C-alpha cells in the first residue's frame, strides 16, 4: 500500500466525522431514553463471542454475514457479531435467568461481511428492543408501536423540532412466517423428493413476485389443484386489510396455524391503526422480513420515496432454547447510520441540528497564575452547569457565539 492509499477504508466501511458523530450520538441517546420510559433495560453485549454461542440457532443468513477469527488465548473459533438480537436472547435465557416478562434494549456497532444493500454500511450502528416471555400478540403490538415511536423520536431529535411529520409518510408492512412455513410444508409433503434447490427457487420467485419465473418452475410439478392455486396466487396476496379475507379463503386448507396467523395480523392491524391512524398498513403474505430465526408476525417500516426498510421486527420464539430457556420473544432493530442518512435526505439543506451549534463559550489563555486559577474556577463552574467551554484564544472566539471576559476582576460570559 502506497502512502497515498493509507487513508483509504475498506469498501462499505465508513466513519463519522465530528458533526455527524454528534448527531448520531444525540440520536442514540434519544432512542435509549425512549426505550427506558417504555421499561426496556439497556444491555451491552460483547463485540465478539465464541461461534458456539454467537451463531447457534441463528440461521445461515446470520452466519454468512459474520466475520470469523480465532481466539489467541483458547484457540477456539470466534465471530464478530453481525446482529445483536441473538446476543440479547442468550443474555435473557442464560445470563439473567429471570422468569416472566423481560424487556431489553441495546445500541452498538455490528460488522457485516457484505453490505445488506448496495449503499449500506458494513459496520452499522444497530439499535433495537427485545421483549421476552410474552407469547401473546400484545407483545408484537407493543414492539411495532415502539418501532414507530422510535422513528418519530429520531426525526424530532434530528430536526430539533418537538413534533414529527414522518408518521404521515410511513407504511408498516406486515406478514407472518407461519404462512411461508405452512406452504413449504405442504409442498414437501406433496413432493418429498423435490430437490432443495428447486424448492428454494420456487419460493424466491414467490418473494420476487415474478409470475413468469413461477409459472415455469411450477409447470411440471405433480401437485393437487388446491396447492397449485396457493403457489400461483401467493405472490398476489398483498395489499390493504381486505387481502386478509382473500387469504383466509385461499389458505383455508393449510390448517389452523395459518388461520390463527391471519387472525393475529387482523388483531395487530386493528390496534396499530387505532394508535397510529396516519400510518398506512400494508400486508404482504409472501414476503418474509428479517432473518431466518423469525417464527411469527414480521413487520417493517417504509417511508414514501424510500425503497429500503427503515426498521424491521418480528417474533422469534425459542431462539434461546440452545442456552437452556426456550423463551417466547419478539423485537425490532434498525441501523442508526442508515436512519440518519434518510433523515438528512428529508431535511432542508441536508443538515440536522446538534446541541453544540452556536453554544460554545471561548475562554482566553492567561499570562499569570493568579488570572489562570480564577479563570479555571469560572470555566469549571460553567462546565458543571452543562456549558461547552474551550480554551482556544482567538480561534475559539471565532468558533464560539460567546466568550469569557474579565470585568472588574470577575470572569463573565458575554455575547460576541
C-alpha positions, 0 to 999 in steps of 0.5 A: 500500500502506497502512502497515498492509499493509507487513508483509504477504508475498506469498501462499505466501511465508513466513519463519522466525522465530528458533526455527524458523530454528534448527531448520531450520538444525540440520536442514540441517546434519544432512542435509549431514553425512549426505550427506558420510559417504555421499561426496556433495560439497556444491555451491552453485549460483547463485540465478539463471542465464541461461534458456539454461542454467537451463531447457534440457532441463528440461521445461515443468513446470520452466519454468512454475514459474520466475520470469523477469527480465532481466539489467541488465548483458547484457540477456539473459533470466534465471530464478530457479531453481525446482529445483536438480537441473538446476543440479547436472547442468550443474555435473557435465557442464560445470563439473567435467568429471570422468569416472566416478562423481560424487556431489553434494549441495546445500541452498538456497532455490528460488522457485516461481511457484505453490505445488506444493500448496495449503499449500506454500511458494513459496520452499522450502528444497530439499535433495537428492543427485545421483549421476552416471555410474552407469547401473546400478540400484545407483545408484537403490538407493543414492539411495532408501536415502539418501532414507530415511536422510535422513528418519530423520536429520531426525526424530532431529535434530528430536526430539533423540532418537538413534533414529527411529520414522518408518521404521515409518510410511513407504511408498516408492512406486515406478514407472518412466517407461519404462512411461508412455513405452512406452504413449504410444508405442504409442498414437501409433503406433496413432493418429498423428493423435490430437490432443495434447490428447486424448492428454494427457487420456487419460493424466491420467485414467490418473494420476487413476485415474478409470475413468469419465473413461477409459472415455469418452475411450477409447470411440471410439478405433480401437485393437487389443484388446491396447492397449485392455486396457493403457489400461483396466487401467493405472490398476489396476496398483498395489499390493504386489510381486505387481502386478509379475507382473500387469504383466509379463503385461499389458505383455508386448507393449510390448517389452523396455524395459518388461520390463527396467523391471519387472525393475529395480523387482523388483531395487530392491524386493528390496534396499530391503526387505532394508535397510529391512524396516519400510518398506512398498513400494508400486508404482504403474505409472501414476503418474509422480513428479517432473518431466518430465526423469525417464527411469527408476525414480521413487520417493517417500516417504509417511508414514501420515496424510500425503497429500503426498510427503515426498521424491521421486527418480528417474533422469534420464539425459542431462539434461546432454547440452545442456552437452556430457556426456550423463551417466547420473544419478539423485537425490532432493530434498525441501523442508526447510520442508515436512519440518519442518512434518510433523515438528512435526505428529508431535511432542508439543506441536508443538515440536522441540528446538534446541541453544540451549534452556536453554544460554545463559550471561548475562554482566553489563555492567561499570562499569570497564575493568579488570572489562570486559577480564577479563570479555571474556577469560572470555566469549571463552574460553567462546565458543571452547569452543562456549558461547552467551554474551550480554551482556544484564544482567538480561534475559539472566539471565532468558533464560539457565539460567546466568550469569557471576559474579565470585568472588574476582576470577575470572569463573565460570559458575554455575547460576541 
